[in-house]
Amino acid sequence: MTDTFPRQHARTQRFTLGEPRNITVSADGRRVLFLRSASGSDPVNSLWVLDTETGEERLVANPRALQKSADDDQLPPEEKARRERTREGAGGITAYATDAEGTVVAFALAGKLFAAGVISGQARALDVDGPVFDPRPDPLARRVAYVRGNSLCIGELDGTSRVLAGEHTDASAVAKDQTVSWGSADFIAAEEMHRFRGYWWSPDGTKIAACRVDVAPADEWVIADPAHPDQAARTIRYPAAGTPNADVTLHLLGLDGSSVEVVWDHDFFPYLAAVEWSTAGLIMLVQARDQQGSMILRVDTDTGETTVASHDYDDAWIELVPGTPTLMADGRIVSCADRDGARRLMIDDEPVTSTGLQVRSVVSTNDRTVTFQANPIDDATQLHVWRWTSDADTSGSGQIRALTDDAGMHTAAVGGSTTVIKSANLEKHGTSTATLSGQPFTSYAETPLVTPDVDLFNAGQRQLATAVLLPTDHDGSQLPVLLDPYGGPHALRATRSNNAYLTSQWFADQGFAVVVADGRGTPGRGTNWERAVHKDLATAPLDDQIDALHAAAERHPEIDLDRVAIRGWSFGGYLAALAVLRRPDVFHAAIAGAPVTEWRLYDTHYTERYLGQPDDHADTYEASSLLPIAADLTRPLLLIHGLADDNVVAAHSLQLSSALLTAGRPHEVLPLVGVTHMTPQEIVAENLLLHQLEFLQRSLPRNRTVAVN
């Protein structure tokens, strides 16, 4: 069968298969662990190690050799949920954890526990009671902790296991019909705070700091599969805006059976955003419900008492930064905070980066250095790796230097003296991975069938990062336009990465001028830029898409402003539907995939950050909702939604469809049976692109149709 880009794009999971990923560097810098599948279309990841002294790559664990079946149907529910929260579409080994020295690694396959010696390359199953989720060796590699259902368990290397917390050790779990779990991240932590774990070993391996999550306060929602009426509906606990969250507490569990609850003002700071336990101590970050206040707390690991090490306040909200807070070896606190218009790296509450940088994440710390990722505050199209080094007496501001300088998107992993850089740019497809000293990692990722030709520029008065893609070898004739944004918080589309534009270029090659723009509310451009969507998620993002479109038309006379379509997924889907409802004078058709249509139906942590509590700010919710303006639809609109979506539930599209039907407004709805918020299924992903193309060709009838390739 002749390969096409939609098929290749789906088969390779957006060209991510076969690339090195999930990189961990050992404490001494001599070994780099990573995951990689055997080819660009193989979805099953194996565990590999690179020897930094020889450059040799060795296979540590191959799932196909360790068990007969890599069937994802055998995954425990907790692992399925983790993959959904992390948008993980691959199989095999998708997560692992190591001891402090990086010599022993633990992972789960289809609910079974495996351990491997990194140096020996030997992997074996540990026959413990399962199914096993999120296994983690203790720092001294003597035993493995893991989650089984609602319980946190300890597995010994001889295969014996015991329950540390949960089941019979917690009578309330039985009394509340199993609403209590130990050692797992709650939905809000995993979906919105990027805290995907729920327990942390002490450095000496004698205690575990574990989350106890009680979902009883959260409302019950039902997700059914209409295509299979013989199957029972699934009940979830969903904390929608303005409703109760799960109750999350932290406990210090000794392997000797002791248990101490960590004490803080849980009523005022209910969100447990981050926890770290290192040789420098145990710290945690808690947030207020309105997210305007946060505290970094030091924890007494004997009594559970806490002391405030740092606190922050913002009139809008405090942004959570991945990798923070963390401790340097001498106990200094590394954090990030918005100061003087920029997100800056803070050492013990003192900023050490300039206002010209926007810090995006912290990668690692040691006794004197902090490695972090940041971009120039006026250019979020690129991301670089930086290193701050403390002055010898620790009293000065230290030294900062960039570890990457090529225009592109760079991320890092660090251990000892070894730094691994993963890079992407506009000049070549995919990513390249290498140590800072130049040792490359092998990639088996496929070469895409399309080659993006990106005109990336700053548009209009607000200097909006904007990319325009035209058909390959275009003859200069007029073209219909397709805007292809995300447009909302926490995600960028206009970046210096070739692979970011593959789908956009494919649409361009079908006869469109494609415009990709990042407006206000997207990350990387400073405090005021991000907070332009405070109390209004609609106006600034939509206005900026229109400004970028008009600037692109001035720059490219091929753009026909009488034929403009827009497509997007999630927030991008919301933005697409909003565009044809509010501005039919500009937009002539829209494809809204998994859109948030009514913000009262979306989760607490995300929605309340921007719009506040629904009872207190009903007007802001009304102004940002699509339901009240459904009667204004005069343009073709295609709604696409996975019926199994537990993040943006299908009710969003169904309620908008109902409102449109009530108002007598024709529209189309494409329900995706068994599909969640992501679309990893190969056939679904391929045909979804083709269906969107067909809709656009029908809705903009004067566009130039070329053969699909």
C-alpha positions, -999 to +999 in steps of 0.1 A: +000+000+000+014+034-010+023+054+021+007+088+026+016+115+051-016+111+071-009+073+074+028+079+082+020+106+107-004+083+125+018+052+123+049+070+137+028+087+164+037+121+150+073+110+142+082+104+179+087+067+177+123+055+174+137+087+190+156+086+224+133+098+252+129+097+290+166+104+295+182+100+329+219+105+336+235+086+365+248+105+395+284+100+384+277+109+348+290+077+334+257+062+322+227+076+304+195+057+306+169+063+279+139+047+262+137+040+224+117+017+201+133-004+174+121+017+145+101+048+136+069+028+134+075+004+164+053+016+193+071-007+219+099+010+239+129-008+252+153+005+279+188+014+268+220+027+284+248+048+268+283+045+283+296+080+282+332+068+283+330+046+253+299+059+235+285+024+234+247+019+235+235-013+253+201-028+256+190-032+292+155-045+289+134-055+259+097-059+267+092-085+240+118-107+255+107-102+291+071-113+285+050-130+259+025-102+254+029-064+255-009-061+253-019-027+267-053-042+276-036-057+306-026-024+320-039-015+355-063+015+355-037+037+372-013+032+344-039+039+318-047+071+336-010+081+338-006+076+301-037+097+294-024+125+317+011+125+301-004+121+266+016+088+262+007+069+231+035+044+230+038+010+247+064-013+263+084+005+289+070+040+290+083+050+325+110+038+349+128+049+380+163+043+394+182+042+427+203+072+437+234+060+418+215+050+386+227+013+388+193-004+394+161+004+375+125-006+381+096-006+357+062-022+351+050-042+321+013-050+319+010-048+356+041-069+364+071-056+383+106-058+367+140-048+380+172-045+360+209-040+367+220-012+345+257-022+345+250-060+341+222-054+316+202-082+333+164-077+338+141-100+357+106-101+370+099-098+407+069-120+416+050-097+438+013-092+442+000-069+415-010-053+393+020-030+398+020+007+390+048+033+393+076+011+409+105+030+424+137+015+439+148+029+472+178+052+469+201+024+482+187-002+458+176-027+485+139-029+477+112-014+454+080+005+464+050+004+441+013+012+440-012-017+437-047-004+433-054+019+463-024+007+482+013+016+485+034-016+487+069-026+493+085-054+472+117-071+483+142-083+458+134-119+468+098-114+455+080-110+488+058-080+493+037-062+519+013-033+521+027-002+536-005+019+534-040+012+522-063-018+523-065-032+558-042-005+572-067+022+565-102+012+576-117+045+562-109+033+527-134+004+532-159+026+549-159+051+520-162+025+493-125+027+482-124+064+477-090+066+495-058+058+477-021+059+487+009+068+466-008+080+435-012+115+421-048+128+421-064+140+388-057+177+393-020+171+402-014+150+372-035+169+346-027+205+357+003+206+381+024+181+361+030+161+394+026+126+381+038+108+412+024+104+447+053+091+468+089+099+475+117+078+492+138+092+520+175+094+510+184+065+534+155+043+522+138+040+556+108+062+550+084+072+523+065+105+520+032+094+505+001+112+493-032+100+507-060+110+483-096+109+492-118+115+461-151+113+481-156+151+481-154+154+443-186+150+423-193+118+404-195+120+367-204+092+343-186+084+310-205+059+289-198+041+256-229+046+235-215+022+209-215-006+234-248-004+254-240-038+269-210-024+288-214-006+321-207+031+322-176+043+340-179+066+370-152+091+376-147+118+403-144+150+384-136+183+402-153+208+379-148+246+384-165+257+416-170+222+430-150+203+457-115+188+449-102+155+462-087+158+497-049+154+495-027+150+525+010+140+529+022+113+553+056+101+564+055+063+564+083+043+581+092+009+569+089-001+605+052+007+604+053+042+618+031+069+603+031+107+608+009+132+589+026+163+576+010+194+590+002+226+572-027+250+567-045+226+545-078+246+545-061+277+530-035+259+509-053+227+497-032+221+466-001+200+471+018+211+440+053+196+445+074+175+468+111+168+469+131+147+494+169+148+490+199+147+512+194+184+518+159+178+533+122+174+525+104+204+510+069+208+495+051+235+476+014+242+485-010+265+468-042+284+477-074+275+460-074+308+442-037+302+433-028+338+442-007+325+472+018+297+476+043+285+503+074+265+502+076+245+534+104+226+550+093+194+567+106+179+599+109+143+589+105+130+625+074+150+636+058+161+603+058+197+614+065+223+588+081+257+587+076+284+560+108+287+540+094+310+513+060+324+502+047+342+472+016+362+461+003+375+428-029+394+421-037+371+392-021+337+399+012+321+407+025+299+378+039+265+387+073+259+371+084+223+364+114+212+385+107+237+413+111+241+442+142+221+447+172+222+470+209+227+463+232+204+482+239+230+509+201+235+515+196+267+495+161+268+479+159+270+441+125+284+429+110+306+402+089+337+406+075+365+384+095+396+393+097+428+373+077+414+343+097+382+339+098+347+354+132+346+371+153+319+387+154+325+425+180+313+450+167+317+485+142+343+472+168+364+454+165+366+416+197+355+398+185+358+362+178+390+343+145+403+332+156+395+296+150+358+302+118+339+308+126+307+329+105+278+318+118+249+339+146+238+362+165+206+351+189+199+379+209+212+408+241+201+426+264+217+452+271+249+432+251+248+399+216+250+386+208+239+351+175+254+337+156+261+305+147+295+294+140+317+264+146+353+255+116+371+268+109+387+234+113+354+215+094+323+227+100+306+193+133+292+208+142+275+240+178+272+254+196+254+282+214+276+307+236+271+338+239+292+369+270+287+390+272+300+425+300+322+437+325+303+459+313+321+491+276+316+481+269+353+489+272+367+454+248+366+424+268+339+407+276+334+370+252+324+341+261+310+308+241+295+279+249+258+271+230+261+237+230+289+212+218+275+179+183+289+171+160+261+180+143+242+208+167+226+233+161+205+264+185+188+288+192+160+313+221+162+337+240+139+360+275+144+374+297+161+348+275+148+319+248+170+302+226+155+275+210+180+251+180+172+229+176+197+201+153+206+172+154+233+147+138+245+114+166+232+092+161+195+096+134+171+107+131+154+141+154+159+170+191+152+176+203+139+210+239+141+222+260+148+252+274+183+256+308+168+247+295+156+214+286+119+218+255+113+197+226+090+204+211+068+176+176+077+164+154+055+143+127+081+137+113+081+102+119+109+077+085+127+070+070+126+036+065+164+038+092+191+042+080+222+059+089+255+043+083+280+072+082+317+070+085+326+107+082+363+116+068+387+142+034+401+133+018+434+141+021+458+169+024+430+195+051+412+176+031+380+175+052+349+166+037+338+133+045+312+108+031+310+072+033+278+051+024+277+014+021+247-009+054+233-021+064+250-053+034+273-052+028+293-083+017+325-065-020+322-071-046+331-045-051+305-017-077+299+009-064+302+044-063+278+073-054+291+107-038+262+128-034+275+164-035+262+199-036+298+212-039+292+249-019+288+281+010+264+285+015+255+248+033+270+219+028+263+182+051+289+165+085+275+174+118+268+157+111+231+153+107+215+119+084+187+132+060+212+147+048+222+112+045+188+095+007+186+096+004+223+088+026+218+057+005+188+046-026+210+048-007+236+028+002+211+002-035+203-003-040+239-014-040+262+016-020+290+030-016+279+066-010+304+094+002+294+128+004+321+155+009+324+193-009+352+209-014+366+244-019+340+271+007+316+256+039+310+276+074+325+273+066+362+267+066+375+302+042+381+331+019+406+315+016+386+283+005+355+301-019+373+323-037+391+295-063+362+296-070+368+333-108+369+337-113+366+299-101+336+280-117+347+248-110+382+237-072+385+236-065+350+220-091+356+193-080+392+186-044+381+182-053+354+157-070+380+136-041+404+139-017+376+128-039+367+099-040+402+086-002+407+091+003+374+072-019+386+043+001+418+040+033+398+038+019+371+015-004+384-013-013+347-020-036+348+011-073+352+002-091+368+032-125+359+017-118+322+023-105+317+059-109+286+080-096+277+114-089+243+131-077+234+166-078+208+194-086+213+231-081+251+238-075+254+200-108+238+194-124+263+218-107+291+199-118+277+165-155+275+175-152+309+191-138+324+159-168+315+137-193+324+164-179+358+173-162+369+140-180+354+110-169+385+091-133+371+093-137+333+096-157+313+071-154+277+085-141+260+117-131+226+129-133+224+167-117+192+182-124+183+218-133+220+226-140+234+260-174+250+252-186+258+288-159+265+314-181+255+343-176+219+329-138+221+331-116+214+361-109+235+391-072+242+390-071+253+353-104+272+351-104+290+384-068+302+377-081+323+348-118+329+356-121+326+394-149+309+412-181+306+391-203+318+420-182+349+424-175+357+387-206+345+368-201+372+343-166+361+333-178+325+328-207+338+307-185+359+286-160+331+279-187+304+272-197+294+237-232+282+247-248+317+250-237+327+215-247+294+198-275+312+179-249+335+162-235+306+141-237+314+104-206+295+092-199+258+087-187+242+120-174+207+125-173+195+161-150+165+169-150+148+203-138+115+218-166+099+237-141+084+262-125+118+270-122+122+308-104+156+306-126+177+283-156+154+285-179+149+255-206+170+272-188+201+260-195+193+223-228+177+230-241+208+249-229+231+222-245+209+196-278+209+215-277+247+218-270+250+181-298+227+172-322+246+195-313+278+177-317+262+143-281+264+133-268+237+110-235+221+120-217+187+120-206+165+148-181+137+145-181+114+176-150+093+181-160+060+198-136+048+224-113+078+219-100+099+248-085+134+247-057+122+225-060+101+194-032+075+194-051+049+174-034+047+140-066+044+119-084+071+138-056+095+136-051+090+099-087+092+089-093+122+112-069+143+091-086+132+059-120+139+073-109+174+082-095+180+048-128+169+031-148+192+054-126+222+045-128+214+008-166+213+011-169+244+033-145+266+012-157+254-022-135+277-042-102+264-028-078+246-051-080+208-046-050+187-053-043+150-049-039+139-014-004+126-006 
